[in-house]
Amino acid sequence: MSTLISKDRFRKINLLTIVLLFVLILAGGVVRSTGSGMGCPDWPKCFGGYIPPTNVADLPKDYKQEYVAGRVNKNQKVAKMFDMFGFAELAQRIRADKSILIPEDFNVGKAWTEYINRLIGALSGLFLLLTMLFSFSYFKENKLIAALSFFNLILVAFQAWLGSIVVSTNLFAWLVTVHMLAALAILAISIATYHMAKVYSKKSISINPVVHVVTLLVLILSIAQIAFGTEVREKIDEVANRYQGGYRESWIEQAGHIFIQHRDIAILVLLGNVVLYALIRRTFSRHSIQQQIMSFTFLVIMLQIVTGILLSYCSLPPYAQTAHIVLASLVFGAQFYLMLNLHKSVSLQGAHK
């Protein structure tokens, strides 16, 4: 009985963790779109405290010089680490980056925006820890659930460490993209363990391999689309800094070829999902979970196209930026869950008859 209760708790906690991870991506999108990434110049504390200050009088003395010196020292260590792993060019770029020498002015709104993002991140980490602990209730039936849950916890620790470097390097472009891709990996593992827990007592019956191949290709396109989208955002940040926040209507145009590539991949993603939708309709029944997932994916893609149009023609409104990245993450999550469900399941008891 206790094992059954633990398994039920694992599924519920795992599902809550997935929801929290999407909320975390939403919070990260708000931080990115409002320029609050450096709202707390230190990590894991914020202006030297566990709760951000609410006015300038509460700030540490000489905080600007102190945090700039701390970031310079940390960046030297990060550059040395990249040198050790053979990334000499990246290490040199970090050493040569003069933007970290410019101290951040205190902004209470940005500080609390970043602080809330960190709180959600900490809560997500706690739930991932609980997921790992309860995953051992499946150890006899499926050791992979426990192994993946444990690995996900390690990946979260890496993500937290990487987040500290992102802050230290003043949102260094290449690292922001890696940070986003690591978040997708954590999300994918959580979805995979949840799925395995749901079907561990069922036998899979294989389906047309063409559907598997097309789903995988569409998923890869979505990941590439998100990666290019992150790079577009990084390029736009460069343009915004160059114009000191002015001439917002020209930022997209100044982004250059990376925006064109992002748009072209978006067209490929749409076409790929049209083909996949047709294959799913031919392969699975109308009320199957596969068709439900695909219908949801299509709805989210349409919403994402709307936010993309708003970004392109309405001077990058912050709300559209946030919605765009959250919708992209939902598309990725739905497509990944669809890939896991590309089979018909029967109970092991029924299979033995």
PyMOL commands that set and color helices and strands:
alter all, ss='L'
color gray80, all
select helices_A, chain A and resi 2-33+56-58+63-84+88-96+99-101+108-138+143-168+173-199+209-242+248-255+257-283+289-313+318-340+348-352
alter helices_A, ss='H'
color red, helices_A
select strands_A, chain A and resi 202-206+343-347
alter strands_A, ss='S'
color yellow, strands_A
deselect
rebuild
show_as cartoon
